[in-house]
Amino acid sequence: LTMALTLLAGCGGSGSSSAPAASSGPASGSASAPAGAEGDYAGQTLKVAAIETAYGTAIWEEIVKAFEAKTGATVELTMDKNLEDVIDPQMKAGNFYDVVHLAAGREKALPETLLKENAIEEVTDVLGMTVLGEDVTVGEKIIPGFTGNLTTNPYGDDRVFLMPMFYGPCGLFYNKANFTEGGGELELPTTWDEFFALADKTDIPLFTYPVAGYLDAFTYAMMAEVGGQEFFNKALQYDEKVWSSPEMDQMFDVLGKLAENTNPATPSYANGDNFQKNQQMILDNEALFMPNGNWVIGEMADAPRADGFEWGFMALPAMEEGGDRYSYTFFEQCWIPAGAENKDLAKVFMSYLYSDEAAQIFATAGSTPAVQPITGMTDKLSDDNKVYYSVYDNGAKAAIGTFATTAPVEGVNIKQDVCFTMDSVVNGTKTVDDWKAAVQKSCAALRAAL
């Protein structure tokens, strides 16, 4: 099978390590692991490794305590900011961890390398397991779309190898005060036609972006909107028919109209030093909408703002009335090395990560909430966090995945072509047709390098 490995870029951009190859795990039709009754695992030891990030260490320390209390098992926890440097030499020496929380898309690409070597255990059966301490299955709790994508199912089939963890939706931020929901006069658009019709109802430019790289999440969601999930997956693998299709023409038409309705000052600030000036446009009512991720509220917490300003967030407008609306999300993953010694208990531990109890710990133990992709989490978050995490509660679908990795192709940078060309179109130095042709040329080169 051809493996479509993907790198998680997030909403603004993102050495190879390896371990000995091991068996690829049970076939997806094999019997599921035990449901994990509480107290059944006394005397067993589970080795867990988790990346230390801005969420801090307390979230995993608290998870370990709670899991030990429910099962009687002992958990040995390893955390490090450079986790690959700790666990990769251990695995090369045959000392495997049982559960690892380490996402794809990092510079050292450890999960990607292990997948190429069939050295990560299949965990499809975890979806059918009962969540530890609850009476629902893991698959019933996970928000639709967070499995079955090219990140969790990297071999392009129905088998799951990376389980989804902490996520952050990306979409359009705006000032509620400009719209009827905040006492303003404008109706919040639900379709792109309604979006562009706002240009006749206000003098405020419709659009800005911090830097053009933030259009990665934006265009991913648009690909799903114009063609659906299968179309989206094929686009990420540079499919020739998809990239020359009428649906993709529709996407570029919308992007061209957005360029025409972008605050003309945007490209001059769209860099690492000045991007917050573009974000400030939303707070100053100098642009109506801006693509961004969940961190922007914190980034702009101390910035001045127009009277009555209140953050709003929504998925992209639909292509047509009644059509699907999408919000792209980036997320982290956890997995089981194929060489792990305690796979049954590892799967029970995985099931516990999707419990309400564990989700509450993740969301509250650190200074920044780490939100699990399960239903029912929104009501447990602060008001600011509800602004963006509620997007999937309101009917939006999750677009998940990024362009497939290939062998390097000299002179080709697909993100540069897809995203950063917007600056040139806004400035008028390139046309939408130029944009489309450049992307199609790069896709052809990358398709040949898959």
C-alpha positions as CSV (number, residue, x, y, z in Angstrom):
1,L,0.0,0.0,0.0
2,T,1.1,3.5,-0.7
3,M,1.3,5.5,2.5
4,A,0.2,9.1,2.4
5,L,2.0,10.6,5.3
6,T,0.9,14.0,6.3
7,L,2.5,16.8,8.3
8,L,0.3,18.8,10.6
9,A,1.0,22.5,9.7
10,G,-1.6,24.1,12.0
11,C,-2.8,27.5,11.1
12,G,0.4,29.2,10.2
13,G,3.1,26.8,9.2
14,S,5.2,23.9,10.9
15,G,16.4,15.1,10.7
16,S,14.8,11.9,10.6
17,S,14.9,9.5,13.5
18,S,14.1,5.8,13.4
19,A,13.6,2.8,15.5
20,P,13.9,-0.9,14.6
21,A,11.1,-2.2,12.4
22,A,8.5,-4.3,14.1
23,S,5.3,-6.0,13.1
24,S,2.5,-3.7,12.0
25,G,0.1,-5.1,14.5
26,P,-3.2,-7.0,14.2
27,A,-5.4,-6.7,11.2
28,S,-8.4,-4.4,11.6
29,G,-10.7,-7.3,11.9
30,S,-9.0,-8.8,14.9
31,A,-10.6,-9.1,18.3
32,S,-10.8,-5.9,20.3
33,A,-8.8,-5.4,23.4
34,P,-10.4,-5.7,26.8
35,A,-12.9,-3.0,27.8
36,G,-10.8,-2.1,30.8
37,A,-12.8,-2.7,34.0
38,E,-11.6,-0.6,36.9
39,G,-9.2,-2.3,39.2
40,D,-8.3,-5.2,36.9
41,Y,-4.7,-4.2,36.3
42,A,-3.0,-4.2,39.7
43,G,0.6,-5.3,39.5
44,Q,1.0,-4.2,35.8
45,T,3.3,-1.3,34.8
46,L,2.6,1.0,31.9
47,K,5.4,3.1,30.3
48,V,4.0,6.4,29.0
49,A,6.0,9.1,27.2
50,A,4.5,12.5,26.5
51,I,5.9,15.6,24.9
52,E,6.2,18.6,27.2
53,T,4.7,21.7,25.7
54,A,3.1,25.0,26.7
55,Y,0.4,23.0,28.4
56,G,2.9,22.1,31.1
57,T,3.6,18.8,32.9
58,A,0.7,18.8,35.4
59,I,-1.9,17.7,32.8
60,W,-0.2,14.3,32.3
61,E,0.8,13.9,36.0
62,E,-2.8,14.3,37.0
63,I,-3.9,11.9,34.3
64,V,-1.5,9.3,35.5
65,K,-2.7,9.6,39.1
66,A,-6.3,9.2,38.1
67,F,-5.6,6.2,35.9
68,E,-3.6,4.5,38.6
69,A,-6.5,5.0,41.0
70,K,-9.0,3.5,38.6
71,T,-7.0,0.5,37.5
72,G,-4.5,-0.3,40.2
73,A,-1.8,-0.2,37.5
74,T,1.5,1.6,37.9
75,V,2.4,4.2,35.3
76,E,6.0,5.3,34.6
77,L,5.7,8.8,33.0
78,T,8.5,10.3,30.9
79,M,8.1,13.9,29.7
80,D,10.6,16.1,27.8
81,K,10.5,19.1,25.5
82,N,12.7,17.1,23.1
83,L,10.9,13.8,23.5
84,E,12.3,12.3,20.3
85,D,15.9,12.6,21.7
86,V,14.8,10.6,24.8
87,I,12.7,7.8,23.4
88,D,14.2,7.2,20.0
89,P,17.5,5.9,21.4
90,Q,15.6,3.8,23.9
91,M,13.5,2.2,21.1
92,K,16.5,1.6,19.0
93,A,17.9,-0.4,21.9
94,G,14.7,-2.4,22.2
95,N,13.3,-0.6,25.2
96,F,9.8,0.5,24.0
97,Y,7.3,2.7,25.7
98,D,3.7,1.5,25.7
99,V,2.0,4.8,24.9
100,V,3.5,7.9,23.3
101,H,2.0,11.3,22.9
102,L,4.0,12.9,20.1
103,A,2.5,14.4,17.0
104,A,3.4,14.1,13.4
105,G,4.6,17.3,11.7
106,R,7.6,17.9,14.0
107,E,11.0,18.5,12.5
108,K,12.4,15.1,13.5
109,A,9.4,13.3,12.1
110,L,9.6,10.3,14.4
111,P,6.0,9.1,14.0
112,E,6.3,9.4,10.2
113,T,9.6,7.4,10.2
114,L,8.1,4.7,12.4
115,L,5.0,4.4,10.1
116,K,7.3,3.9,7.1
117,E,8.9,1.1,9.0
118,N,5.6,-0.5,10.1
119,A,6.7,0.2,13.7
120,I,3.5,1.7,15.1
121,E,0.7,-0.6,16.3
122,E,-2.7,-0.5,14.7
123,V,-5.3,0.9,17.1
124,T,-8.5,0.7,15.1
125,D,-10.0,-1.6,17.8
126,V,-9.7,1.2,20.3
127,L,-12.6,3.0,18.6
128,G,-14.9,0.0,19.6
129,M,-13.6,-0.2,23.2
130,T,-15.7,1.1,26.0
131,V,-14.2,4.2,27.5
132,L,-12.7,3.4,30.9
133,G,-15.2,4.2,33.6
134,E,-18.1,5.0,31.2
135,D,-20.7,3.1,29.1
136,V,-19.9,4.5,25.7
137,T,-17.3,3.6,23.1
138,V,-14.3,5.7,22.2
139,G,-15.6,6.0,18.6
140,E,-18.9,7.3,19.9
141,K,-17.3,10.1,21.8
142,I,-14.8,11.4,19.2
143,I,-16.1,14.2,17.0
144,P,-16.7,13.0,13.5
145,G,-13.8,13.7,11.1
146,F,-11.1,13.3,13.7
147,T,-10.5,9.7,12.6
148,G,-10.6,8.4,9.1
149,N,-8.4,11.2,7.8
150,L,-4.9,10.9,6.3
151,T,-3.2,11.7,9.6
152,T,-4.9,9.0,11.8
153,N,-5.2,6.6,8.9
154,P,-1.8,7.2,7.2
155,Y,-1.9,4.2,4.9
156,G,-5.0,5.5,3.1
157,D,-7.3,2.7,4.3
158,D,-9.7,2.1,7.2
159,R,-6.9,1.3,9.7
160,V,-6.2,3.8,12.5
161,F,-2.6,4.1,13.8
162,L,-2.5,7.6,15.4
163,M,-5.3,8.5,17.8
164,P,-6.4,12.2,17.8
165,M,-5.6,14.3,20.8
166,F,-5.7,18.0,21.7
167,Y,-7.1,20.1,18.9
168,G,-7.6,23.8,17.9
169,P,-10.1,24.8,15.3
170,C,-9.3,27.5,12.7
171,G,-11.9,29.7,11.0
172,L,-13.0,33.3,10.7
173,F,-12.7,35.7,13.6
174,Y,-14.8,38.9,13.6
175,N,-16.3,41.6,15.9
176,K,-19.7,40.6,17.1
177,A,-20.6,44.2,17.6
178,N,-20.8,44.7,13.8
179,F,-23.5,42.0,13.4
180,T,-27.0,41.6,14.7
181,E,-25.8,39.0,17.3
182,G,-23.9,41.8,19.0
183,G,-26.4,44.6,18.4
184,G,-25.0,45.7,15.0
185,E,-26.8,46.0,11.7
186,L,-25.1,43.4,9.5
187,E,-26.3,39.9,9.1
188,L,-23.7,37.2,9.7
189,P,-23.2,35.5,6.3
190,T,-23.9,31.8,5.9
191,T,-22.9,31.5,2.3
192,W,-20.1,33.1,0.2
193,D,-22.7,35.1,-1.8
194,E,-24.0,36.6,1.4
195,F,-20.4,37.3,2.5
196,F,-19.5,39.3,-0.6
197,A,-22.9,41.0,-0.6
198,L,-21.7,42.7,2.7
199,A,-19.5,44.9,0.5
200,D,-22.6,46.9,-0.5
201,K,-23.7,47.3,3.1
202,T,-20.6,48.6,4.8
203,D,-17.5,50.7,4.1
204,I,-15.3,48.2,6.1
205,P,-13.1,46.0,4.0
206,L,-14.4,42.4,4.2
207,F,-11.1,40.6,4.8
208,T,-7.6,40.6,6.2
209,Y,-5.1,37.9,7.2
210,P,-2.1,38.1,9.7
211,V,0.3,36.6,7.2
212,A,-0.6,34.7,4.0
213,G,0.6,31.4,5.7
214,Y,-2.6,31.5,7.7
215,L,-4.5,30.8,4.5
216,D,-3.3,27.1,4.8
217,A,-6.1,26.2,7.2
218,F,-8.5,28.5,5.2
219,T,-7.9,26.8,1.9
220,Y,-8.0,23.3,3.4
221,A,-11.5,24.1,4.6
222,M,-12.5,25.5,1.2
223,M,-11.3,22.4,-0.6
224,A,-13.6,20.3,1.6
225,E,-16.5,22.7,1.0
226,V,-16.2,22.6,-2.8
227,G,-15.8,18.9,-3.1
228,G,-16.4,17.0,0.1
229,Q,-14.1,14.7,2.1
230,E,-12.9,12.4,-0.6
231,F,-12.2,15.3,-2.9
232,F,-10.3,16.9,-0.1
233,N,-8.2,13.8,0.5
234,K,-7.4,13.5,-3.2
235,A,-6.4,17.2,-3.3
236,L,-3.9,16.6,-0.5
237,Q,-2.3,13.9,-2.7
238,Y,-2.1,16.3,-5.7
239,D,-4.7,14.4,-7.8
240,E,-4.6,15.9,-11.4
241,K,-8.3,15.7,-12.0
242,V,-9.1,17.3,-8.7
243,W,-6.8,20.3,-9.2
244,S,-8.1,20.9,-12.7
245,S,-11.8,20.4,-11.8
246,P,-14.7,22.9,-11.8
247,E,-14.8,22.6,-8.1
248,M,-11.3,23.8,-7.7
249,D,-12.0,26.6,-10.1
250,Q,-14.8,27.6,-7.8
251,M,-12.4,27.8,-4.9
252,F,-10.0,30.1,-6.8
253,D,-12.9,32.3,-7.8
254,V,-13.7,32.8,-4.2
255,L,-10.1,33.4,-3.3
256,G,-9.9,36.0,-6.1
257,K,-13.0,37.8,-4.8
258,L,-11.4,37.8,-1.3
259,A,-8.3,39.4,-2.7
260,E,-10.4,42.2,-4.2
261,N,-12.1,42.7,-0.8
262,T,-9.0,42.5,1.4
263,N,-7.8,45.6,3.2
264,P,-5.1,46.8,0.8
265,A,-2.7,47.5,3.7
266,T,-2.6,43.8,4.6
267,P,0.3,42.6,2.5
268,S,2.6,45.3,3.8
269,Y,2.1,44.1,7.4
270,A,1.9,40.4,6.5
271,N,5.3,39.3,8.0
272,G,6.7,38.1,11.3
273,D,7.3,41.5,12.6
274,N,4.1,43.3,11.8
275,F,1.4,40.6,11.5
276,Q,-0.4,41.9,14.7
277,K,-1.2,45.1,12.8
278,N,-3.3,43.0,10.5
279,Q,-4.9,41.3,13.5
280,Q,-5.5,44.8,15.0
281,M,-7.7,45.6,11.9
282,I,-10.4,43.4,13.4
283,L,-10.3,45.1,16.7
284,D,-10.4,48.6,15.0
285,N,-13.2,47.7,12.5
286,E,-10.8,48.1,9.6
287,A,-11.7,44.6,8.3
288,L,-14.7,42.4,9.0
289,F,-13.2,38.9,9.0
290,M,-9.8,37.3,9.6
291,P,-8.7,33.7,9.4
292,N,-6.8,32.6,12.5
293,G,-6.5,30.0,15.2
294,N,-7.5,29.9,18.9
295,W,-4.4,31.7,20.1
296,V,-5.3,35.1,18.6
297,I,-7.5,36.1,21.6
298,G,-4.5,35.7,23.9
299,E,-2.1,37.4,21.5
300,M,-4.4,40.4,21.3
301,A,-5.6,40.4,25.0
302,D,-4.0,43.7,25.8
303,A,-4.6,45.4,22.4
304,P,-6.8,48.5,22.1
305,R,-10.2,47.8,20.6
306,A,-13.3,49.6,19.3
307,D,-16.1,50.4,21.7
308,G,-18.3,47.3,22.3
309,F,-15.8,44.9,20.7
310,E,-16.5,41.2,21.3
311,W,-14.7,38.3,19.7
312,G,-16.8,36.2,17.3
313,F,-15.8,33.1,15.5
314,M,-17.4,31.0,12.7
315,A,-16.7,28.3,10.2
316,L,-16.2,29.3,6.6
317,P,-19.5,30.3,4.7
318,A,-20.9,27.5,2.6
319,M,-20.5,27.5,-1.2
320,E,-24.3,27.5,-1.6
321,E,-27.4,27.8,0.6
322,G,-27.7,24.6,2.7
323,G,-24.2,23.5,1.8
324,D,-21.7,22.1,4.2
325,R,-19.6,24.6,6.2
326,Y,-16.1,23.5,7.4
327,S,-13.6,24.6,10.0
328,Y,-10.1,23.3,9.6
329,T,-8.5,21.9,12.8
330,F,-5.0,21.0,13.7
331,F,-4.6,18.3,16.4
332,E,-2.0,16.2,18.1
333,Q,-1.8,12.4,18.3
334,C,-0.9,9.5,20.5
335,W,0.2,6.1,19.5
336,I,1.5,2.7,20.6
337,P,4.9,1.5,19.4
338,A,4.6,-1.9,17.7
339,G,7.3,-3.2,20.0
340,A,5.4,-2.2,23.2
341,E,5.2,-5.0,25.8
342,N,1.9,-4.1,27.4
343,K,-0.4,-3.3,24.4
344,D,-3.7,-4.4,26.1
345,L,-3.2,-2.0,29.0
346,A,-1.9,0.6,26.6
347,K,-5.3,0.5,24.8
348,V,-7.2,0.7,28.0
349,F,-5.1,3.8,28.9
350,M,-5.9,5.2,25.4
351,S,-9.6,4.7,26.0
352,Y,-9.4,6.6,29.3
353,L,-7.9,9.6,27.5
354,Y,-11.4,10.2,25.9
355,S,-13.3,10.0,29.2
356,D,-15.1,13.0,30.6
357,E,-12.8,12.8,33.7
358,A,-9.6,12.8,31.6
359,A,-10.9,15.6,29.3
360,Q,-11.7,17.7,32.3
361,I,-8.2,17.2,33.7
362,F,-6.6,18.1,30.4
363,A,-8.7,21.2,30.1
364,T,-8.1,22.6,33.6
365,A,-4.8,21.2,35.0
366,G,-2.5,23.5,32.9
367,S,-2.5,27.3,32.4
368,T,-3.8,26.7,28.8
369,P,-6.7,24.3,28.2
370,A,-5.7,21.2,26.2
371,V,-9.1,20.2,24.7
372,Q,-9.8,16.7,23.6
373,P,-11.8,16.1,20.4
374,I,-14.9,14.6,22.1
375,T,-18.5,15.7,22.2
376,G,-19.8,17.7,25.2
377,M,-16.5,19.5,26.0
378,T,-17.7,23.1,25.0
379,D,-19.9,23.7,28.1
380,K,-16.9,23.0,30.4
381,L,-14.7,25.8,28.9
382,S,-14.4,29.5,29.7
383,D,-16.5,31.9,27.6
384,D,-13.5,32.9,25.4
385,N,-12.7,29.3,24.7
386,K,-16.3,28.6,23.9
387,V,-16.1,31.2,21.1
388,Y,-14.1,28.9,19.0
389,Y,-14.5,25.4,20.4
390,S,-18.2,25.5,19.9
391,V,-17.9,25.7,16.1
392,Y,-18.5,22.0,15.7
393,D,-21.5,22.1,18.0
394,N,-23.1,24.5,15.6
395,G,-23.1,22.2,12.6
396,A,-19.7,22.8,11.0
397,K,-17.7,19.9,9.8
398,A,-14.0,19.3,10.6
399,A,-11.5,19.5,7.8
400,I,-8.4,17.6,8.8
401,G,-5.2,16.7,7.0
402,T,-2.4,18.4,5.1
403,F,-0.6,17.9,1.9
404,A,1.1,14.5,1.5
405,T,4.8,14.4,2.1
406,T,7.0,13.5,-0.9
407,A,10.6,13.3,-1.9
408,P,12.0,16.8,-2.1
409,V,11.4,18.6,-5.4
410,E,13.8,21.4,-6.1
411,G,12.1,24.8,-6.4
412,V,8.7,23.5,-5.3
413,N,6.9,24.7,-2.2
414,I,3.2,23.9,-2.3
415,K,2.4,26.0,0.8
416,Q,4.2,29.0,-0.8
417,D,2.2,28.6,-4.0
418,V,-1.2,28.0,-2.4
419,C,-1.0,30.6,0.4
420,F,1.6,33.3,-0.2
421,T,0.5,34.1,-3.7
422,M,-2.5,35.9,-2.1
423,D,-0.1,38.8,-1.3
424,S,0.7,39.2,-5.0
425,V,-3.0,38.9,-6.1
426,V,-4.0,41.5,-3.5
427,N,-1.2,43.8,-4.8
428,G,-2.3,43.2,-8.3
429,T,1.1,41.8,-9.5
430,K,-0.5,38.4,-10.2
431,T,-3.9,37.2,-11.4
432,V,-6.0,34.4,-10.1
433,D,-5.2,32.5,-13.3
434,D,-1.5,32.9,-12.6
435,W,-2.2,31.6,-9.1
436,K,-4.1,28.6,-10.3
437,A,-1.5,27.7,-12.9
438,A,1.4,27.9,-10.4
439,V,-0.4,25.5,-8.0
440,Q,-1.3,23.1,-10.8
441,K,2.4,23.0,-11.9
442,S,3.7,22.4,-8.4
443,C,1.0,19.7,-7.8
444,A,2.2,17.9,-11.0
445,A,5.8,17.9,-9.8
446,L,4.8,16.7,-6.3
447,R,2.5,14.0,-7.6
448,A,5.4,12.5,-9.6
449,A,7.5,12.5,-6.4
450,L,5.0,10.7,-4.2
